[in-house]
Amino acid sequence: MNNRLKVLRAERSWSQQDLAERLGVSRQSVNAIETGKYDPSLPLAFRIADLFEESIEAIFVRD
Amino acid sequence: MDKAASANPAFRRYRRRFIPITAAYVAGIALATWLIPDKAPANFTTITIAALPGLAVIGWLWAMARMLIELDDEYLRLLEVRKAMVATGLTMGITSFWGILELFSPEVPKLPVFFVFPIWCLGLAVGQLVNRRTFGDSSGGCP
């Protein structure tokens, strides 16, 4: 699964650590999701979508 | 693992539990070495001393289970579970392989069952390496 997390984060000038703190997860988690090594659970995907005020489908796209 | 992740309260609590349990395990082995002579009868004293490391191992597994329950970061939890799965797979594989050899080849030295847990602990280190190679990350909470 691909995602636009890095772009959305860059638009807000947030570091991975900034985003991790906002989401309440580790920086490693943000890095793993951004690089496509790990697909988040639905609750975490909703938290990400809520934070960026977008729908899940607008952030996470099928390969 | 970066400092922020290793500072996760679940990892801190795990390390706090791990230290006294490890001390009990080491003390139990030291007591057994010191007090139980070779070819000792399996009497009350021997069984009591031998139970101490066994209880410590149960304590270790309990501490790890608590850590997995308390860890609120799903990705770090995945890394810990993968590590434990690698360790379990390696231990089962090695002991099954050696067990068959022991059953059918009398010249093969017997592997004392005591070493199953140390093999599993070595498996955790291998699991950490597997995480590092496949995810580029290794969780640092669980020794």
N, CA and C atoms of all chains as a GROMACS GRO file, in nm:
protein
  618
    1MET      N    1   0.085  -0.119   0.000
    1MET     CA    2   0.000   0.000   0.000
    1MET      C    3   0.089   0.125   0.000
    2ASN      N    4   0.057   0.220  -0.088
    2ASN     CA    5   0.131   0.346  -0.091
    2ASN      C    6   0.060   0.449  -0.004
    3ASN      N    7   0.132   0.553   0.034
    3ASN     CA    8   0.066   0.659   0.111
    3ASN      C    9   0.132   0.794   0.086
    4ARG      N   10   0.059   0.900   0.121
    4ARG     CA   11   0.106   1.038   0.097
    4ARG      C   12   0.154   1.103   0.226
    5LEU      N   13   0.189   1.019   0.322
    5LEU     CA   14   0.224   1.071   0.455
    5LEU      C   15   0.342   1.169   0.450
    6LYS      N   16   0.444   1.132   0.373
    6LYS     CA   17   0.564   1.216   0.367
    6LYS      C   18   0.531   1.354   0.308
    7VAL      N   19   0.447   1.353   0.203
    7VAL     CA   20   0.410   1.480   0.137
    7VAL      C   21   0.328   1.566   0.233
    8LEU      N   22   0.230   1.503   0.297
    8LEU     CA   23   0.144   1.577   0.391
    8LEU      C   24   0.225   1.634   0.507
    9ARG      N   25   0.321   1.555   0.552
    9ARG     CA   26   0.408   1.600   0.662
    9ARG      C   27   0.495   1.718   0.616
   10ALA      N   28   0.551   1.705   0.494
   10ALA     CA   29   0.639   1.809   0.442
   10ALA      C   30   0.562   1.940   0.422
   11GLU      N   31   0.435   1.929   0.380
   11GLU     CA   32   0.353   2.051   0.360
   11GLU      C   33   0.338   2.130   0.489
   12ARG      N   34   0.345   2.060   0.600
   12ARG     CA   35   0.329   2.126   0.731
   12ARG      C   36   0.463   2.150   0.800
   13SER      N   37   0.571   2.116   0.729
   13SER     CA   38   0.707   2.131   0.784
   13SER      C   39   0.724   2.056   0.915
   14TRP      N   40   0.663   1.939   0.923
   14TRP     CA   41   0.678   1.857   1.043
   14TRP      C   42   0.788   1.754   1.021
   15SER      N   43   0.866   1.731   1.123
   15SER     CA   44   0.962   1.621   1.117
   15SER      C   45   0.887   1.491   1.149
   16GLN      N   46   0.954   1.378   1.127
   16GLN     CA   47   0.891   1.250   1.164
   16GLN      C   48   0.860   1.247   1.314
   17GLN      N   49   0.952   1.306   1.393
   17GLN     CA   50   0.932   1.310   1.539
   17GLN      C   51   0.809   1.393   1.575
   18ASP      N   52   0.793   1.509   1.504
   18ASP     CA   53   0.675   1.593   1.529
   18ASP      C   54   0.546   1.515   1.504
   19LEU      N   55   0.544   1.446   1.389
   19LEU     CA   56   0.423   1.369   1.354
   19LEU      C   57   0.400   1.256   1.454
   20ALA      N   58   0.511   1.190   1.492
   20ALA     CA   59   0.499   1.079   1.588
   20ALA      C   60   0.438   1.128   1.718
   21GLU      N   61   0.484   1.244   1.766
   21GLU     CA   62   0.431   1.297   1.892
   21GLU      C   63   0.283   1.332   1.879
   22ARG      N   64   0.245   1.388   1.763
   22ARG     CA   65   0.103   1.422   1.742
   22ARG      C   66   0.015   1.298   1.738
   23LEU      N   67   0.072   1.188   1.686
   23LEU     CA   68  -0.006   1.065   1.674
   23LEU      C   69   0.005   0.976   1.800
   24GLY      N   70   0.101   1.007   1.885
   24GLY     CA   71   0.122   0.926   2.004
   24GLY      C   72   0.186   0.792   1.973
   25VAL      N   73   0.275   0.791   1.872
   25VAL     CA   74   0.348   0.669   1.839
   25VAL      C   75   0.498   0.702   1.834
   26SER      N   76   0.581   0.601   1.808
   26SER     CA   77   0.725   0.625   1.801
   26SER      C   78   0.763   0.679   1.663
   27ARG      N   79   0.879   0.746   1.656
   27ARG     CA   80   0.928   0.794   1.528
   27ARG      C   81   0.952   0.678   1.432
   28GLN      N   82   0.992   0.564   1.489
   28GLN     CA   83   1.013   0.444   1.407
   28GLN      C   84   0.886   0.404   1.334
   29SER      N   85   0.773   0.415   1.405
   29SER     CA   86   0.644   0.378   1.344
   29SER      C   87   0.615   0.467   1.224
   30VAL      N   88   0.634   0.599   1.243
   30VAL     CA   89   0.609   0.693   1.133
   30VAL      C   90   0.699   0.660   1.014
   31ASN      N   91   0.825   0.634   1.043
   31ASN     CA   92   0.920   0.602   0.936
   31ASN      C   93   0.878   0.473   0.863
   32ALA      N   94   0.837   0.371   0.940
   32ALA     CA   95   0.798   0.243   0.879
   32ALA      C   96   0.673   0.260   0.793
   33ILE      N   97   0.579   0.344   0.837
   33ILE     CA   98   0.457   0.365   0.758
   33ILE      C   99   0.492   0.445   0.631
   34GLU      N  100   0.570   0.551   0.648
   34GLU     CA  101   0.606   0.635   0.533
   34GLU      C  102   0.677   0.557   0.424
   35THR      N  103   0.765   0.469   0.466
   35THR     CA  104   0.845   0.395   0.368
   35THR      C  105   0.773   0.270   0.318
   36GLY      N  106   0.650   0.247   0.365
   36GLY     CA  107   0.571   0.134   0.317
   36GLY      C  108   0.612   0.000   0.376
   37LYS      N  109   0.697   0.004   0.479
   37LYS     CA  110   0.739  -0.122   0.542
   37LYS      C  111   0.629  -0.177   0.633
   38TYR      N  112   0.542  -0.088   0.677
   38TYR     CA  113   0.437  -0.130   0.770
   38TYR      C  114   0.307  -0.057   0.737
   39ASP      N  115   0.199  -0.133   0.727
   39ASP     CA  116   0.067  -0.074   0.705
   39ASP      C  117  -0.001  -0.058   0.840
   40PRO      N  118  -0.048   0.063   0.872
   40PRO     CA  119  -0.106   0.084   1.006
   40PRO      C  120  -0.240   0.013   1.020
   41SER      N  121  -0.279  -0.010   1.145
   41SER     CA  122  -0.411  -0.065   1.174
   41SER      C  123  -0.517   0.039   1.137
   42LEU      N  124  -0.641  -0.004   1.131
   42LEU     CA  125  -0.750   0.090   1.098
   42LEU      C  126  -0.760   0.204   1.200
   43PRO      N  127  -0.754   0.174   1.332
   43PRO     CA  128  -0.761   0.287   1.428
   43PRO      C  129  -0.649   0.389   1.408
   44LEU      N  130  -0.527   0.341   1.380
   44LEU     CA  131  -0.417   0.436   1.359
   44LEU      C  132  -0.436   0.511   1.228
   45ALA      N  133  -0.485   0.442   1.125
   45ALA     CA  134  -0.512   0.508   0.996
   45ALA      C  135  -0.616   0.619   1.015
   46PHE      N  136  -0.716   0.594   1.100
   46PHE     CA  137  -0.818   0.698   1.128
   46PHE      C  138  -0.754   0.816   1.202
   47ARG      N  139  -0.663   0.785   1.296
   47ARG     CA  140  -0.596   0.895   1.370
   47ARG      C  141  -0.516   0.982   1.273
   48ILE      N  142  -0.448   0.914   1.179
   48ILE     CA  143  -0.368   0.988   1.079
   48ILE      C  144  -0.461   1.074   0.992
   49ALA      N  145  -0.570   1.013   0.948
   49ALA     CA  146  -0.665   1.086   0.861
   49ALA      C  147  -0.724   1.206   0.935
   50ASP      N  148  -0.760   1.186   1.062
   50ASP     CA  149  -0.817   1.296   1.142
   50ASP      C  150  -0.716   1.409   1.159
   51LEU      N  151  -0.590   1.371   1.183
   51LEU     CA  152  -0.486   1.473   1.204
   51LEU      C  153  -0.468   1.560   1.079
   52PHE      N  154  -0.470   1.496   0.963
   52PHE     CA  155  -0.448   1.571   0.838
   52PHE      C  156  -0.581   1.621   0.778
   53GLU      N  157  -0.690   1.592   0.846
   53GLU     CA  158  -0.824   1.634   0.801
   53GLU      C  159  -0.851   1.589   0.658
   54GLU      N  160  -0.818   1.465   0.633
   54GLU     CA  161  -0.846   1.404   0.502
   54GLU      C  162  -0.906   1.266   0.527
   55SER      N  163  -0.960   1.205   0.420
   55SER     CA  164  -1.013   1.070   0.436
   55SER      C  165  -0.897   0.969   0.429
   56ILE      N  166  -0.922   0.851   0.481
   56ILE     CA  167  -0.818   0.747   0.476
   56ILE      C  168  -0.778   0.718   0.331
   57GLU      N  169  -0.879   0.710   0.242
   57GLU     CA  170  -0.850   0.677   0.101
   57GLU      C  171  -0.768   0.786   0.034
   58ALA      N  172  -0.776   0.909   0.085
   58ALA     CA  173  -0.698   1.017   0.026
   58ALA      C  174  -0.551   1.010   0.068
   59ILE      N  175  -0.526   0.939   0.176
   59ILE     CA  176  -0.388   0.928   0.226
   59ILE      C  177  -0.326   0.795   0.187
   60PHE      N  178  -0.403   0.689   0.201
   60PHE     CA  179  -0.352   0.554   0.169
   60PHE      C  180  -0.415   0.506   0.039
   61VAL      N  181  -0.329   0.468  -0.055
   61VAL     CA  182  -0.379   0.423  -0.185
   61VAL      C  183  -0.327   0.282  -0.215
   62ARG      N  184  -0.407   0.208  -0.293
   62ARG     CA  185  -0.366   0.072  -0.329
   62ARG      C  186  -0.245   0.077  -0.420
   63ASP      N  187  -0.166  -0.032  -0.417
   63ASP     CA  188  -0.048  -0.043  -0.506
   63ASP      C  189  -0.093  -0.043  -0.652
   64MET      N  190   1.720   0.110   1.795
   64MET     CA  191   1.600   0.180   1.840
   64MET      C  192   1.638   0.318   1.889
   65ASP      N  193   1.559   0.420   1.852
   65ASP     CA  194   1.593   0.553   1.898
   65ASP      C  195   1.554   0.572   2.045
   66LYS      N  196   1.609   0.681   2.101
   66LYS     CA  197   1.591   0.703   2.245
   66LYS      C  198   1.444   0.718   2.281
   67ALA      N  199   1.369   0.790   2.194
   67ALA     CA  200   1.228   0.815   2.226
   67ALA      C  201   1.151   0.685   2.235
   68ALA      N  202   1.180   0.592   2.143
   68ALA     CA  203   1.107   0.464   2.144
   68ALA      C  204   1.147   0.381   2.265
   69SER      N  205   1.277   0.378   2.297
   69SER     CA  206   1.321   0.296   2.411
   69SER      C  207   1.273   0.356   2.543
   70ALA      N  208   1.234   0.484   2.540
   70ALA     CA  209   1.183   0.549   2.663
   70ALA      C  210   1.034   0.522   2.681
   71ASN      N  211   0.976   0.444   2.593
   71ASN     CA  212   0.834   0.408   2.606
   71ASN      C  213   0.812   0.350   2.747
   72PRO      N  214   0.708   0.396   2.818
   72PRO     CA  215   0.688   0.349   2.956
   72PRO      C  216   0.678   0.197   2.968
   73ALA      N  217   0.624   0.132   2.864
   73ALA     CA  218   0.612  -0.015   2.869
   73ALA      C  219   0.750  -0.080   2.874
   74PHE      N  220   0.847  -0.025   2.799
   74PHE     CA  221   0.983  -0.079   2.800
   74PHE      C  222   1.051  -0.050   2.935
   75ARG      N  223   1.024   0.070   2.987
   75ARG     CA  224   1.084   0.106   3.118
   75ARG      C  225   1.033   0.011   3.227
   76ARG      N  226   0.902  -0.013   3.226
   76ARG     CA  227   0.844  -0.102   3.327
   76ARG      C  228   0.897  -0.244   3.308
   77TYR      N  229   0.913  -0.287   3.183
   77TYR     CA  230   0.965  -0.421   3.156
   77TYR      C  231   1.106  -0.435   3.215
   78ARG      N  232   1.190  -0.333   3.192
   78ARG     CA  233   1.327  -0.341   3.243
   78ARG      C  234   1.329  -0.345   3.395
   79ARG      N  235   1.236  -0.271   3.457
   79ARG     CA  236   1.228  -0.272   3.604
   79ARG      C  237   1.190  -0.411   3.656
   80ARG      N  238   1.102  -0.482   3.583
   80ARG     CA  239   1.061  -0.617   3.624
   80ARG      C  240   1.170  -0.718   3.592
   81PHE      N  241   1.241  -0.695   3.483
   81PHE     CA  242   1.338  -0.791   3.432
   81PHE      C  243   1.456  -0.810   3.531
   82ILE      N  244   1.498  -0.702   3.595
   82ILE     CA  245   1.620  -0.708   3.679
   82ILE      C  246   1.603  -0.804   3.798
   83PRO      N  247   1.498  -0.788   3.882
   83PRO     CA  248   1.485  -0.884   3.995
   83PRO      C  249   1.460  -1.027   3.949
   84ILE      N  250   1.390  -1.043   3.837
   84ILE     CA  251   1.363  -1.180   3.788
   84ILE      C  252   1.495  -1.245   3.743
   85THR      N  253   1.579  -1.167   3.675
   85THR     CA  254   1.709  -1.220   3.632
   85THR      C  255   1.794  -1.256   3.754
   86ALA      N  256   1.789  -1.170   3.856
   86ALA     CA  257   1.865  -1.197   3.979
   86ALA      C  258   1.819  -1.328   4.041
   87ALA      N  259   1.687  -1.353   4.042
   87ALA     CA  260   1.633  -1.478   4.099
   87ALA      C  261   1.680  -1.598   4.016
   88TYR      N  262   1.682  -1.582   3.884
   88TYR     CA  263   1.725  -1.692   3.795
   88TYR      C  264   1.872  -1.727   3.821
   89VAL      N  265   1.956  -1.624   3.824
   89VAL     CA  266   2.099  -1.645   3.846
   89VAL      C  267   2.123  -1.703   3.986
   90ALA      N  268   2.050  -1.650   4.085
   90ALA     CA  269   2.065  -1.700   4.222
   90ALA      C  270   2.024  -1.847   4.230
   91GLY      N  271   1.917  -1.883   4.162
   91GLY     CA  272   1.870  -2.022   4.162
   91GLY      C  273   1.974  -2.115   4.102
   92ILE      N  274   2.036  -2.074   3.992
   92ILE     CA  275   2.138  -2.157   3.928
   92ILE      C  276   2.262  -2.166   4.019
   93ALA      N  277   2.299  -2.052   4.079
   93ALA     CA  278   2.415  -2.051   4.169
   93ALA      C  279   2.389  -2.144   4.288
   94LEU      N  280   2.270  -2.135   4.345
   94LEU     CA  281   2.234  -2.221   4.460
   94LEU      C  282   2.239  -2.369   4.420
   95ALA      N  283   2.185  -2.399   4.303
   95ALA     CA  284   2.182  -2.538   4.256
   95ALA      C  285   2.325  -2.590   4.238
   96THR      N  286   2.410  -2.507   4.178
   96THR     CA  287   2.549  -2.548   4.155
   96THR      C  288   2.621  -2.571   4.288
   97TRP      N  289   2.589  -2.484   4.385
   97TRP     CA  290   2.659  -2.485   4.514
   97TRP      C  291   2.607  -2.596   4.605
   98LEU      N  292   2.474  -2.613   4.608
   98LEU     CA  293   2.413  -2.701   4.709
   98LEU      C  294   2.379  -2.843   4.660
   99ILE      N  295   2.355  -2.858   4.530
   99ILE     CA  296   2.311  -2.990   4.483
   99ILE      C  297   2.433  -3.068   4.432
  100PRO      N  298   2.469  -3.177   4.498
  100PRO     CA  299   2.582  -3.255   4.448
  100PRO      C  300   2.543  -3.335   4.323
  101ASP      N  301   2.644  -3.380   4.247
  101ASP     CA  302   2.616  -3.466   4.131
  101ASP      C  303   2.544  -3.592   4.178
  102LYS      N  304   2.454  -3.640   4.096
  102LYS     CA  305   2.377  -3.763   4.124
  102LYS      C  306   2.296  -3.751   4.255
  103ALA      N  307   2.250  -3.628   4.284
  103ALA     CA  308   2.170  -3.606   4.405
  103ALA      C  309   2.031  -3.668   4.388
  104PRO      N  310   1.973  -3.715   4.497
  104PRO     CA  311   1.836  -3.767   4.487
  104PRO      C  312   1.738  -3.652   4.464
  105ALA      N  313   1.628  -3.682   4.397
  105ALA     CA  314   1.527  -3.579   4.371
  105ALA      C  315   1.439  -3.563   4.495
  106ASN      N  316   1.501  -3.516   4.604
  106ASN     CA  317   1.425  -3.499   4.729
  106ASN      C  318   1.370  -3.356   4.737
  107PHE      N  319   1.310  -3.324   4.852
  107PHE     CA  320   1.244  -3.194   4.868
  107PHE      C  321   1.340  -3.078   4.843
  108THR      N  322   1.462  -3.086   4.902
  108THR     CA  323   1.560  -2.976   4.887
  108THR      C  324   1.597  -2.957   4.741
  109THR      N  325   1.629  -3.065   4.672
  109THR     CA  326   1.670  -3.057   4.532
  109THR      C  327   1.559  -2.996   4.446
  110ILE      N  328   1.437  -3.046   4.469
  110ILE     CA  329   1.323  -2.998   4.389
  110ILE      C  330   1.297  -2.850   4.417
  111THR      N  331   1.308  -2.810   4.544
  111THR     CA  332   1.283  -2.669   4.580
  111THR      C  333   1.385  -2.577   4.513
  112ILE      N  334   1.512  -2.617   4.519
  112ILE     CA  335   1.617  -2.532   4.458
  112ILE      C  336   1.598  -2.528   4.306
  113ALA      N  337   1.566  -2.643   4.246
  113ALA     CA  338   1.548  -2.648   4.100
  113ALA      C  339   1.427  -2.566   4.055
  114ALA      N  340   1.328  -2.550   4.145
  114ALA     CA  341   1.207  -2.476   4.108
  114ALA      C  342   1.234  -2.327   4.092
  115LEU      N  343   1.338  -2.276   4.159
  115LEU     CA  344   1.362  -2.131   4.158
  115LEU      C  345   1.389  -2.077   4.017
  116PRO      N  346   1.484  -2.137   3.941
  116PRO     CA  347   1.502  -2.088   3.804
  116PRO      C  348   1.377  -2.109   3.718
  117GLY      N  349   1.305  -2.216   3.744
  117GLY     CA  350   1.182  -2.241   3.668
  117GLY      C  351   1.079  -2.131   3.691
  118LEU      N  352   1.064  -2.091   3.818
  118LEU     CA  353   0.970  -1.984   3.849
  118LEU      C  354   1.016  -1.852   3.787
  119ALA      N  355   1.150  -1.831   3.787
  119ALA     CA  356   1.204  -1.708   3.726
  119ALA      C  357   1.173  -1.703   3.577
  120VAL      N  358   1.181  -1.818   3.509
  120VAL     CA  359   1.150  -1.822   3.365
  120VAL      C  360   1.002  -1.787   3.343
  121ILE      N  361   0.915  -1.840   3.430
  121ILE     CA  362   0.773  -1.803   3.420
  121ILE      C  363   0.758  -1.652   3.441
  122GLY      N  364   0.835  -1.599   3.537
  122GLY     CA  365   0.833  -1.454   3.562
  122GLY      C  366   0.877  -1.374   3.441
  123TRP      N  367   0.980  -1.423   3.373
  123TRP     CA  368   1.028  -1.356   3.251
  123TRP      C  369   0.919  -1.349   3.145
  124LEU      N  370   0.855  -1.463   3.124
  124LEU     CA  371   0.748  -1.469   3.023
  124LEU      C  372   0.631  -1.379   3.062
  125TRP      N  373   0.602  -1.375   3.194
  125TRP     CA  374   0.496  -1.286   3.242
  125TRP      C  375   0.534  -1.139   3.214
  126ALA      N  376   0.662  -1.104   3.241
  126ALA     CA  377   0.706  -0.966   3.219
  126ALA      C  378   0.696  -0.930   3.070
  127MET      N  379   0.732  -1.025   2.984
  127MET     CA  380   0.723  -0.999   2.840
  127MET      C  381   0.577  -0.984   2.797
  128ALA      N  382   0.491  -1.068   2.853
  128ALA     CA  383   0.348  -1.060   2.818
  128ALA      C  384   0.291  -0.925   2.863
  129ARG      N  385   0.330  -0.881   2.985
  129ARG     CA  386   0.283  -0.751   3.034
  129ARG      C  387   0.331  -0.639   2.942
  130MET      N  388   0.457  -0.651   2.896
  130MET     CA  389   0.511  -0.547   2.808
  130MET      C  390   0.428  -0.540   2.679
  131LEU      N  391   0.394  -0.657   2.623
  131LEU     CA  392   0.316  -0.658   2.498
  131LEU      C  393   0.177  -0.597   2.521
  132ILE      N  394   0.120  -0.622   2.639
  132ILE     CA  395  -0.012  -0.567   2.670
  132ILE      C  396  -0.003  -0.415   2.688
  133GLU      N  397   0.103  -0.371   2.757
  133GLU     CA  398   0.114  -0.229   2.792
  133GLU      C  399   0.170  -0.143   2.678
  134LEU      N  400   0.235  -0.208   2.581
  134LEU     CA  401   0.296  -0.132   2.470
  134LEU      C  402   0.187  -0.075   2.380
  135ASP      N  403   0.176   0.057   2.379
  135ASP     CA  404   0.066   0.119   2.304
  135ASP      C  405   0.104   0.151   2.160
  136ASP      N  406   0.228   0.122   2.121
  136ASP     CA  407   0.274   0.149   1.985
  136ASP      C  408   0.268   0.018   1.906
  137GLU      N  409   0.175   0.011   1.809
  137GLU     CA  410   0.150  -0.117   1.742
  137GLU      C  411   0.269  -0.166   1.660
  138TYR      N  412   0.348  -0.073   1.606
  138TYR     CA  413   0.464  -0.114   1.525
  138TYR      C  414   0.573  -0.175   1.614
  139LEU      N  415   0.599  -0.111   1.729
  139LEU     CA  416   0.698  -0.166   1.823
  139LEU      C  417   0.652  -0.301   1.876
  140ARG      N  418   0.520  -0.315   1.896
  140ARG     CA  419   0.465  -0.443   1.942
  140ARG      C  420   0.488  -0.551   1.836
  141LEU      N  421   0.469  -0.513   1.710
  141LEU     CA  422   0.494  -0.608   1.600
  141LEU      C  423   0.639  -0.657   1.603
  142LEU      N  424   0.732  -0.563   1.623
  142LEU     CA  425   0.873  -0.601   1.627
  142LEU      C  426   0.901  -0.699   1.741
  143GLU      N  427   0.840  -0.673   1.858
  143GLU     CA  428   0.861  -0.762   1.973
  143GLU      C  429   0.803  -0.901   1.946
  144VAL      N  430   0.684  -0.905   1.886
  144VAL     CA  431   0.621  -1.035   1.858
  144VAL      C  432   0.702  -1.112   1.755
  145ARG      N  433   0.750  -1.043   1.652
  145ARG     CA  434   0.833  -1.110   1.550
  145ARG      C  435   0.958  -1.170   1.614
  146LYS      N  436   1.018  -1.092   1.704
  146LYS     CA  437   1.140  -1.139   1.772
  146LYS      C  438   1.111  -1.268   1.849
  147ALA      N  439   1.001  -1.268   1.924
  147ALA     CA  440   0.965  -1.386   2.003
  147ALA      C  441   0.932  -1.505   1.912
  148MET      N  442   0.869  -1.478   1.797
  148MET     CA  443   0.835  -1.586   1.703
  148MET      C  444   0.962  -1.648   1.643
  149VAL      N  445   1.059  -1.564   1.610
  149VAL     CA  446   1.186  -1.615   1.557
  149VAL      C  447   1.253  -1.702   1.663
  150ALA      N  448   1.255  -1.651   1.787
  150ALA     CA  449   1.318  -1.725   1.897
  150ALA      C  450   1.249  -1.860   1.919
  151THR      N  451   1.116  -1.859   1.917
  151THR     CA  452   1.040  -1.983   1.939
  151THR      C  453   1.064  -2.081   1.825
  152GLY      N  454   1.061  -2.032   1.703
  152GLY     CA  455   1.084  -2.118   1.587
  152GLY      C  456   1.222  -2.182   1.590
  153LEU      N  457   1.322  -2.100   1.621
  153LEU     CA  458   1.460  -2.152   1.628
  153LEU      C  459   1.472  -2.258   1.737
  154THR      N  460   1.415  -2.228   1.854
  154THR     CA  461   1.425  -2.322   1.966
  154THR      C  462   1.356  -2.454   1.933
  155MET      N  463   1.235  -2.445   1.879
  155MET     CA  464   1.162  -2.568   1.842
  155MET      C  465   1.238  -2.645   1.735
  156GLY      N  466   1.292  -2.574   1.638
  156GLY     CA  467   1.364  -2.640   1.529
  156GLY      C  468   1.488  -2.711   1.580
  157ILE      N  469   1.568  -2.639   1.661
  157ILE     CA  470   1.694  -2.696   1.711
  157ILE      C  471   1.665  -2.816   1.802
  158THR      N  472   1.569  -2.801   1.894
  158THR     CA  473   1.543  -2.909   1.990
  158THR      C  474   1.477  -3.030   1.921
  159SER      N  475   1.393  -3.005   1.820
  159SER     CA  476   1.332  -3.117   1.747
  159SER      C  477   1.440  -3.193   1.669
  160PHE      N  478   1.524  -3.117   1.601
  160PHE     CA  479   1.633  -3.177   1.524
  160PHE      C  480   1.723  -3.260   1.615
  161TRP      N  481   1.767  -3.197   1.725
  161TRP     CA  482   1.857  -3.268   1.816
  161TRP      C  483   1.787  -3.383   1.887
  162GLY      N  484   1.659  -3.363   1.917
  162GLY     CA  485   1.580  -3.468   1.983
  162GLY      C  486   1.571  -3.594   1.899
  163ILE      N  487   1.549  -3.579   1.769
  163ILE     CA  488   1.542  -3.696   1.679
  163ILE      C  489   1.678  -3.765   1.676
  164LEU      N  490   1.784  -3.684   1.667
  164LEU     CA  491   1.919  -3.743   1.667
  164LEU      C  492   1.943  -3.822   1.795
  165GLU      N  493   1.904  -3.763   1.909
  165GLU     CA  494   1.922  -3.832   2.038
  165GLU      C  495   1.844  -3.963   2.044
  166LEU      N  496   1.722  -3.962   1.986
  166LEU     CA  497   1.637  -4.082   1.991
  166LEU      C  498   1.698  -4.198   1.912
  167PHE      N  499   1.757  -4.164   1.796
  167PHE     CA  500   1.798  -4.272   1.707
  167PHE      C  501   1.949  -4.294   1.700
  168SER      N  502   2.027  -4.198   1.747
  168SER     CA  503   2.173  -4.214   1.740
  168SER      C  504   2.232  -4.205   1.880
  169PRO      N  505   2.262  -4.317   1.941
  169PRO     CA  506   2.311  -4.316   2.080
  169PRO      C  507   2.445  -4.243   2.096
  170GLU      N  508   2.520  -4.228   1.986
  170GLU     CA  509   2.651  -4.163   2.002
  170GLU      C  510   2.641  -4.010   2.013
  171VAL      N  511   2.520  -3.956   1.982
  171VAL     CA  512   2.502  -3.810   1.990
  171VAL      C  513   2.491  -3.769   2.137
  172PRO      N  514   2.567  -3.665   2.181
  172PRO     CA  515   2.557  -3.624   2.322
  172PRO      C  516   2.417  -3.572   2.356
  173LYS      N  517   2.373  -3.602   2.478
  173LYS     CA  518   2.240  -3.558   2.522
  173LYS      C  519   2.243  -3.407   2.550
  174LEU      N  520   2.139  -3.340   2.501
  174LEU     CA  521   2.125  -3.196   2.528
  174LEU      C  522   2.036  -3.180   2.652
  175PRO      N  523   2.093  -3.133   2.765
  175PRO     CA  524   2.008  -3.117   2.884
  175PRO      C  525   1.893  -3.020   2.855
  176VAL      N  526   1.775  -3.055   2.904
  176VAL     CA  527   1.654  -2.972   2.882
  176VAL      C  528   1.676  -2.831   2.938
  177PHE      N  529   1.763  -2.820   3.037
  177PHE     CA  530   1.793  -2.689   3.097
  177PHE      C  531   1.829  -2.585   2.990
  178PHE      N  532   1.892  -2.630   2.880
  178PHE     CA  533   1.942  -2.535   2.780
  178PHE      C  534   1.834  -2.482   2.685
  179VAL      N  535   1.711  -2.533   2.698
  179VAL     CA  536   1.604  -2.487   2.608
  179VAL      C  537   1.583  -2.334   2.625
  180PHE      N  538   1.574  -2.289   2.750
  180PHE     CA  539   1.550  -2.145   2.770
  180PHE      C  540   1.668  -2.058   2.724
  181PRO      N  541   1.794  -2.095   2.760
  181PRO     CA  542   1.905  -2.015   2.704
  181PRO      C  543   1.905  -2.012   2.551
  182ILE      N  544   1.868  -2.124   2.486
  182ILE     CA  545   1.861  -2.124   2.339
  182ILE      C  546   1.755  -2.025   2.292
  183TRP      N  547   1.641  -2.021   2.363
  183TRP     CA  548   1.534  -1.928   2.327
  183TRP      C  549   1.582  -1.783   2.341
  184CYS      N  550   1.659  -1.757   2.448
  184CYS     CA  551   1.712  -1.621   2.468
  184CYS      C  552   1.808  -1.583   2.354
  185LEU      N  553   1.891  -1.679   2.311
  185LEU     CA  554   1.978  -1.652   2.196
  185LEU      C  555   1.892  -1.626   2.072
  186GLY      N  556   1.781  -1.698   2.063
  186GLY     CA  557   1.687  -1.678   1.952
  186GLY      C  558   1.631  -1.536   1.948
  187LEU      N  559   1.613  -1.476   2.067
  187LEU     CA  560   1.565  -1.337   2.072
  187LEU      C  561   1.666  -1.244   2.004
  188ALA      N  562   1.794  -1.272   2.028
  188ALA     CA  563   1.899  -1.189   1.965
  188ALA      C  564   1.894  -1.208   1.813
  189VAL      N  565   1.873  -1.332   1.769
  189VAL     CA  566   1.862  -1.357   1.624
  189VAL      C  567   1.738  -1.284   1.570
  190GLY      N  568   1.628  -1.289   1.646
  190GLY     CA  569   1.506  -1.219   1.605
  190GLY      C  570   1.529  -1.070   1.590
  191GLN      N  571   1.610  -1.014   1.678
  191GLN     CA  572   1.644  -0.871   1.669
  191GLN      C  573   1.718  -0.842   1.539
  192LEU      N  574   1.811  -0.933   1.505
  192LEU     CA  575   1.885  -0.917   1.379
  192LEU      C  576   1.792  -0.929   1.258
  193VAL      N  577   1.698  -1.024   1.266
  193VAL     CA  578   1.601  -1.041   1.156
  193VAL      C  579   1.519  -0.913   1.139
  194ASN      N  580   1.474  -0.855   1.251
  194ASN     CA  581   1.400  -0.728   1.243
  194ASN      C  582   1.484  -0.619   1.178
  195ARG      N  583   1.611  -0.616   1.216
  195ARG     CA  584   1.699  -0.512   1.163
  195ARG      C  585   1.718  -0.529   1.012
  196ARG      N  586   1.728  -0.654   0.969
  196ARG     CA  587   1.751  -0.679   0.827
  196ARG      C  588   1.625  -0.660   0.743
  197THR      N  589   1.509  -0.695   0.799
  197THR     CA  590   1.386  -0.689   0.719
  197THR      C  591   1.314  -0.555   0.733
  198PHE      N  592   1.317  -0.495   0.852
  198PHE     CA  593   1.247  -0.368   0.874
  198PHE      C  594   1.342  -0.250   0.889
  199GLY      N  595   1.471  -0.281   0.910
  199GLY     CA  596   1.566  -0.174   0.936
  199GLY      C  597   1.555  -0.121   1.077
  200ASP      N  598   1.473  -0.188   1.159
  200ASP     CA  599   1.453  -0.145   1.297
  200ASP      C  600   1.468  -0.263   1.389
  201SER      N  601   1.512  -0.237   1.510
  201SER     CA  602   1.510  -0.342   1.612
  201SER      C  603   1.457  -0.280   1.739
  202SER      N  604   1.361  -0.346   1.799
  202SER     CA  605   1.307  -0.293   1.924
  202SER      C  606   1.409  -0.320   2.033
  203GLY      N  607   1.419  -0.232   2.127
  203GLY     CA  608   1.523  -0.247   2.228
  203GLY      C  609   1.472  -0.273   2.366
  204GLY      N  610   1.342  -0.299   2.377
  204GLY     CA  611   1.285  -0.312   2.510
  204GLY      C  612   1.316  -0.443   2.576
  205CYS      N  613   1.326  -0.548   2.496
  205CYS     CA  614   1.332  -0.682   2.553
  205CYS      C  615   1.469  -0.745   2.531
  206PRO      N  616   1.546  -0.767   2.637
  206PRO     CA  617   1.678  -0.826   2.617
  206PRO      C  618   1.666  -0.969   2.564
   0.00000   0.00000   0.00000
